[in-house]
Amino acid sequence: MRTIAPFLSRHAARFLFQVSAKILLYFSRVKFRGLTEDDLMQPSLENVREAARLHCLRRMKILDSASDDAFDAITRAAARHFQTPIALVSLVDEKRQWFKSRVGLDVCETDREHSFCAHAVAMRDMFIVEDAQKDPRFQANPLVTGPPFIRFYAGAPINVNGYDLGTLCVIDTEPRTFSAVEQRELKRMAHLAKRQIKLKARMAGLEPVQALAPE
């Protein structure tokens, strides 16, 4: 029995590990849909947080929803106030950014791979690019080298329940600076977009998603 017991313990531990991994994988695919099996083998706080962020975004039931006057009023006000040809309420999904509201842009979504807004979401703070043609991160970006020919970008995160779901951003085809005062003003407008998202979710009877960690 002394020789069999260690074998059983190791076997049981291996079995429990395999079962736990499968449960976590199932949970991530069904609940969060943001983690892969490789992620589970090498878990990180960023992977878990991104999966939770995507879950919160989808829980709000706002992706691919109809146009909304309340959001359109925010983007129109931003474009007018900052005197930019483009203003967007952009929501960063797993592989795309989708525009809940847009001024000066015909398309309703673009790939996340080329998204300026994805950088703002990753930074969890105001993200500013004064001249994309001089920024190594964006010089070859098709949104810079081709339509809409982005040169300037400023995006304020839209934070809902501790997760940055996207941004309110203003875009120009000419390089420019963005003062501290302008940054505060854009953040205040992004807060209005956040309030609209939460209001729509509340009206739809959706329960709030709590953050994994404090903001």
C-alpha positions in Angstrom: 0.0 0.0 0.0 2.9 2.4 0.7 4.1 2.0 -2.9 0.6 2.4 -4.4 -0.5 5.5 -2.4 2.0 8.0 -4.0 1.0 6.8 -7.5 -2.6 7.3 -6.7 -1.9 10.8 -5.3 0.0 11.8 -8.4 -2.7 10.3 -10.7 -5.4 12.1 -8.8 -3.6 15.4 -8.9 -3.0 15.0 -12.7 -6.7 14.1 -13.2 -7.9 17.1 -11.1 -5.6 19.4 -13.1 -6.9 18.2 -16.4 -10.5 18.6 -15.3 -9.9 22.1 -13.9 -8.2 23.1 -17.2 -11.2 21.9 -19.2 -13.6 23.7 -16.9 -11.7 26.9 -17.3 -11.5 26.5 -21.0 -15.2 25.9 -21.2 -15.9 28.9 -19.0 -13.7 31.2 -21.1 -15.3 30.2 -24.4 -18.9 30.3 -23.2 -18.7 33.1 -20.7 -15.9 35.4 -21.9 -15.0 34.1 -25.4 -11.6 35.8 -25.2 -9.2 33.2 -24.0 -7.6 30.3 -25.9 -6.3 27.0 -24.6 -2.7 28.4 -24.9 -3.8 31.4 -22.7 -5.0 29.0 -20.0 -1.6 27.1 -20.0 0.1 30.5 -19.4 -2.5 32.6 -17.6 -1.9 36.3 -17.1 -3.8 39.2 -15.6 -4.0 40.9 -19.0 -5.5 37.9 -20.6 -8.1 37.5 -17.9 -8.9 41.2 -17.8 -9.3 41.3 -21.6 -11.6 38.4 -21.5 -13.7 40.1 -18.8 -13.7 43.3 -20.7 -15.1 41.6 -23.8 -17.7 39.9 -21.6 -18.7 43.3 -20.2 -18.9 44.7 -23.7 -21.1 42.0 -25.0 -23.2 42.0 -21.9 -24.2 45.6 -22.7 -25.9 44.4 -25.9 -24.7 47.5 -27.8 -22.6 45.9 -30.5 -24.3 46.1 -33.9 -27.2 48.0 -32.4 -29.2 50.6 -34.3 -28.1 54.2 -34.6 -29.0 56.4 -31.6 -29.7 60.1 -31.5 -28.1 60.4 -28.0 -24.7 59.0 -29.2 -24.9 61.0 -32.4 -25.4 64.2 -30.5 -22.1 63.4 -28.6 -20.1 62.8 -31.7 -21.5 65.8 -33.5 -20.7 68.0 -30.5 -17.1 66.6 -30.3 -16.4 67.2 -34.0 -17.8 70.7 -33.7 -16.1 71.6 -30.5 -12.6 70.3 -31.4 -13.1 71.3 -35.1 -12.2 67.8 -36.5 -13.7 66.2 -39.6 -14.1 62.9 -37.8 -15.5 61.9 -34.4 -16.4 58.4 -33.3 -17.9 56.4 -30.5 -15.7 53.3 -31.1 -16.2 50.0 -29.3 -13.3 47.6 -29.4 -14.4 44.0 -29.9 -12.2 40.9 -30.1 -11.1 41.4 -33.7 -12.7 44.6 -34.8 -13.6 48.1 -33.7 -17.3 48.9 -34.3 -18.6 52.5 -34.4 -21.8 53.1 -32.4 -21.8 56.6 -33.7 -19.7 58.3 -36.4 -19.2 61.7 -38.0 -17.2 62.1 -41.1 -16.7 58.3 -41.8 -18.7 56.1 -44.0 -17.6 52.6 -42.7 -19.2 51.2 -39.5 -16.2 49.1 -38.4 -12.5 48.4 -39.1 -10.1 45.7 -38.1 -8.8 45.8 -34.5 -5.3 45.2 -35.8 -5.2 48.7 -37.3 -7.2 50.4 -34.6 -5.9 53.5 -32.8 -8.7 53.0 -30.3 -7.3 49.6 -29.3 -4.2 51.4 -28.1 -6.2 53.7 -25.9 -8.1 50.7 -24.4 -4.8 48.9 -23.7 -3.3 52.0 -22.1 -6.5 52.6 -20.1 -5.9 56.3 -20.4 -6.2 59.2 -22.9 -4.3 58.3 -26.1 -3.0 61.0 -28.4 -1.1 60.8 -31.7 -0.2 64.3 -32.9 1.2 63.1 -36.2 0.7 59.5 -37.3 3.1 59.8 -40.2 5.9 60.5 -37.7 4.9 57.8 -35.3 6.7 54.4 -36.0 3.6 52.5 -34.6 1.4 54.0 -37.3 3.5 55.0 -40.3 2.5 51.9 -42.3 -1.0 51.7 -40.9 -3.5 51.5 -43.9 -5.8 54.0 -42.1 -2.8 56.5 -42.3 -1.5 55.7 -45.7 -5.0 55.4 -47.2 -8.6 56.6 -46.4 -9.4 58.3 -44.0 -5.7 59.4 -44.0 -5.4 59.8 -40.2 -2.7 62.2 -39.1 -4.0 63.3 -35.7 -5.9 61.1 -33.2 -7.1 61.7 -29.6 -9.2 59.1 -27.8 -10.7 59.1 -24.3 -11.6 55.7 -22.9 -15.3 54.9 -22.3 -15.1 53.1 -18.9 -18.1 51.0 -17.9 -18.0 49.1 -14.6 -14.2 49.2 -14.5 -13.7 48.2 -18.1 -12.6 50.4 -21.1 -15.1 49.2 -23.7 -13.9 51.7 -26.3 -13.3 55.4 -26.8 -14.8 58.7 -27.8 -12.2 59.9 -30.3 -11.6 62.8 -32.6 -9.5 62.5 -35.8 -8.0 65.0 -38.2 -6.3 64.6 -41.5 -3.7 67.3 -40.4 -1.2 67.0 -37.5 -2.1 69.0 -34.5 -1.5 69.2 -30.7 -4.1 68.6 -28.0 -3.9 70.7 -24.8 -4.5 69.5 -21.3 -7.8 71.5 -21.3 -8.9 69.8 -24.5 -8.1 66.4 -23.0 -10.3 67.1 -19.9 -13.1 68.2 -22.2 -12.9 65.1 -24.3 -12.9 62.9 -21.2 -16.0 64.7 -20.0 -17.7 63.9 -23.3 -16.6 60.3 -23.1 -18.3 60.2 -19.7 -21.5 61.2 -21.4 -21.1 58.2 -23.8 -20.5 56.0 -20.8 -23.7 57.2 -19.1 -25.7 56.5 -22.3 -24.3 52.9 -22.5 -25.3 52.3 -18.8 -28.7 53.9 -19.3 -29.5 51.7 -22.3 -28.4 48.6 -20.4 -30.4 49.5 -17.4 -33.5 50.1 -19.6 -33.0 46.7 -21.1 -32.9 45.1 -17.7 -29.3 44.0 -17.9 -27.4 43.4 -14.6 -24.1 45.4 -14.3 -20.8 43.5 -14.7 -18.5 44.0 -11.8 -14.8 44.7 -12.4 -12.2 42.0 -11.5 -10.1 44.7 -9.9 -10.6 48.4 -8.9 -10.3 51.0 -11.7 
